[in-house]
Amino acid sequence: MVVGLTGPNAAGKGEVAAHFRVLGFAVHSLSDVVREEAAARGFPLDREHLIRTGNELRRAGGPGILAERILARIGVRDVVDSIRNPAEVGVLRRIPGFLLLGVDAPARVRFDRSLARSRPGDPATFEAFEERERQENSSDPDAQQLRATLLLADRIVRNEGTLEALRREVDRALAPERLL
């Protein structure tokens, strides 16, 4: 089974991916494809340059290009993280048994998490965080469309509490698939 992860910034996708690793899944990230390309172009690996590189890749190769590039790396018990465009979902749905899991949390909770993790380039104010959200929810088919992608999720887990609560939510969401 291959599980895809999508959701807005600081919703907890990384924590969900870590939980899958513990369960024996290999984890791949579409962001890794973008990082590799940005590094090859000599760009800094900050969020702004990664978003720009990803958008340029989509414009040049089509909106599903990141998923196309990662297909060869995917096995039978894998997770694909950082799915940010509906066309990427379309590519990954060609994998038999693919399941898209959305991870979401309220904007204020995500902003507080973003502040706590202190990644370079993360917005320092809630207003800047909201502006970044608008940029990541473009109507441009070659750009990030996080909310539109989240709407395609087969299941959504809410991440508003502890890490243990999030893990339980993920386990509950996947119980019908008997992955655990």
C-alpha positions as CSV (number, residue, x, y, z in Angstrom):
1,M,0.0,0.0,0.0
2,V,1.2,3.5,-0.8
3,V,-0.1,6.4,1.3
4,G,0.2,10.0,0.2
5,L,0.3,12.9,2.7
6,T,-1.0,16.3,2.1
7,G,-2.0,19.3,4.1
8,P,-1.1,22.9,4.9
9,N,2.2,24.1,6.4
10,A,2.8,23.0,10.1
11,A,-0.2,20.7,10.1
12,G,1.9,17.8,11.3
13,K,2.7,15.9,8.0
14,G,6.3,15.3,9.2
15,E,5.1,13.8,12.4
16,V,2.7,11.5,10.5
17,A,5.5,10.5,8.2
18,A,7.7,9.7,11.3
19,H,4.8,7.5,12.6
20,F,4.7,5.6,9.3
21,R,8.5,5.0,9.5
22,V,8.0,3.4,12.9
23,L,5.3,1.2,11.3
24,G,7.9,0.0,8.7
25,F,7.0,2.3,5.8
26,A,9.7,3.9,3.6
27,V,9.0,7.6,3.3
28,H,9.6,9.7,0.2
29,S,8.9,13.4,-0.2
30,L,8.1,15.4,-3.3
31,S,10.0,18.2,-1.5
32,D,13.1,16.1,-1.9
33,V,12.6,16.2,-5.7
34,V,12.4,20.0,-5.5
35,R,15.4,20.2,-3.1
36,E,17.5,18.1,-5.5
37,E,16.6,20.4,-8.4
38,A,17.2,23.6,-6.5
39,A,20.6,22.3,-5.3
40,A,21.5,21.4,-8.9
41,R,20.6,24.9,-10.0
42,G,22.7,26.4,-7.2
43,F,19.8,27.9,-5.3
44,P,19.6,28.3,-1.5
45,L,17.4,25.6,0.0
46,D,15.0,28.1,1.7
47,R,11.2,27.9,1.4
48,E,11.0,30.8,-1.1
49,H,13.5,29.2,-3.5
50,L,12.0,25.8,-3.1
51,I,8.5,27.1,-3.9
52,R,9.8,28.9,-6.9
53,T,11.8,25.8,-8.1
54,G,8.7,23.6,-7.7
55,N,6.5,26.0,-9.6
56,E,9.1,26.3,-12.4
57,L,9.3,22.5,-12.6
58,R,5.5,22.3,-12.9
59,R,5.4,24.9,-15.6
60,A,8.2,23.2,-17.6
61,G,7.1,19.6,-17.1
62,G,3.4,19.8,-16.2
63,P,1.7,20.1,-12.8
64,G,2.2,16.4,-12.0
65,I,6.0,16.4,-12.7
66,L,7.1,16.0,-9.1
67,A,5.1,12.9,-8.7
68,E,6.2,11.5,-12.0
69,R,9.8,12.0,-10.9
70,I,9.3,10.1,-7.7
71,L,7.4,7.1,-9.1
72,A,10.5,5.0,-9.7
73,R,11.5,5.3,-6.0
74,I,8.1,4.0,-4.7
75,G,7.8,0.4,-3.4
76,V,4.9,-1.5,-2.0
77,R,4.8,-0.1,1.5
78,D,5.7,3.5,1.1
79,V,4.6,7.0,2.0
80,V,4.8,10.0,-0.3
81,D,4.9,13.2,1.7
82,S,4.5,16.9,0.6
83,I,1.8,16.4,-2.1
84,R,0.8,20.0,-2.9
85,N,-0.9,20.0,-6.3
86,P,-4.0,18.0,-7.5
87,A,-2.2,16.8,-10.6
88,E,0.4,15.1,-8.3
89,V,-2.5,13.2,-6.7
90,G,-3.7,12.2,-10.2
91,V,-0.3,10.7,-11.0
92,L,-0.1,8.9,-7.7
93,R,-3.6,7.4,-8.0
94,R,-2.2,5.3,-10.9
95,I,-0.6,3.2,-8.1
96,P,-2.9,0.4,-7.2
97,G,-4.3,0.9,-3.7
98,F,-3.0,4.5,-3.3
99,L,-4.6,6.3,-0.4
100,L,-4.3,10.1,0.1
101,L,-4.3,11.1,3.8
102,G,-4.9,14.7,4.6
103,V,-3.4,16.3,7.8
104,D,-5.0,19.5,9.0
105,A,-5.2,21.8,12.0
106,P,-6.5,25.3,12.6
107,A,-4.4,28.2,11.2
108,R,-3.6,29.6,14.6
109,V,-2.4,26.2,15.9
110,R,-0.2,25.8,12.8
111,F,1.2,29.3,13.2
112,D,2.1,28.6,16.8
113,R,3.8,25.3,15.7
114,S,5.7,27.1,13.0
115,L,7.0,29.6,15.5
116,A,8.0,26.8,17.9
117,R,10.0,24.9,15.3
118,S,11.8,28.1,14.2
119,R,12.7,27.0,10.6
120,P,14.6,29.6,8.6
121,G,12.2,31.7,6.5
122,D,9.1,30.8,8.5
123,P,6.8,33.8,9.0
124,A,7.3,35.7,12.3
125,T,3.7,37.2,12.4
126,F,0.3,35.6,11.9
127,E,-0.4,38.1,9.1
128,A,2.8,37.0,7.2
129,F,1.8,33.3,7.9
130,E,-1.7,34.0,6.3
131,E,0.0,35.7,3.3
132,R,2.2,32.6,2.8
133,E,-1.0,30.5,3.0
134,R,-2.5,32.5,0.2
135,Q,0.6,32.0,-1.9
136,E,0.4,28.2,-1.3
137,N,-3.2,28.1,-2.4
138,S,-2.9,29.5,-5.9
139,S,-5.4,29.0,-8.7
140,D,-2.5,28.6,-11.1
141,P,-2.4,24.9,-12.1
142,D,1.4,24.9,-12.1
143,A,1.7,26.2,-8.6
144,Q,1.0,24.9,-5.1
145,Q,-2.7,24.4,-4.5
146,L,-2.7,23.0,-0.9
147,R,-6.4,23.4,-0.1
148,A,-7.5,22.0,-3.5
149,T,-5.2,19.0,-2.9
150,L,-6.5,18.5,0.6
151,L,-10.0,18.3,-0.7
152,L,-9.0,15.2,-2.7
153,A,-7.9,13.3,0.5
154,D,-9.6,9.9,1.0
155,R,-9.3,10.5,4.8
156,I,-8.4,13.6,6.9
157,V,-6.9,13.6,10.3
158,R,-7.2,16.6,12.6
159,N,-4.0,17.5,14.5
160,E,-5.1,19.8,17.3
161,G,-3.7,17.9,20.3
162,T,-0.7,15.9,21.4
163,L,1.6,13.8,19.3
164,E,0.1,10.6,20.8
165,A,-3.4,11.8,19.9
166,L,-2.3,12.5,16.3
167,R,-0.8,8.9,16.1
168,R,-4.1,7.5,17.4
169,E,-6.0,9.5,14.8
170,V,-3.7,8.2,12.0
171,D,-4.1,4.6,13.2
172,R,-7.9,5.0,13.3
173,A,-8.0,6.6,9.9
174,L,-6.0,3.7,8.4
175,A,-7.7,0.8,10.4
176,P,-10.1,0.0,7.5
177,E,-7.1,-0.6,5.2
178,R,-5.5,-3.0,7.8
179,L,-2.1,-1.3,7.3
180,L,-1.1,-1.5,11.0
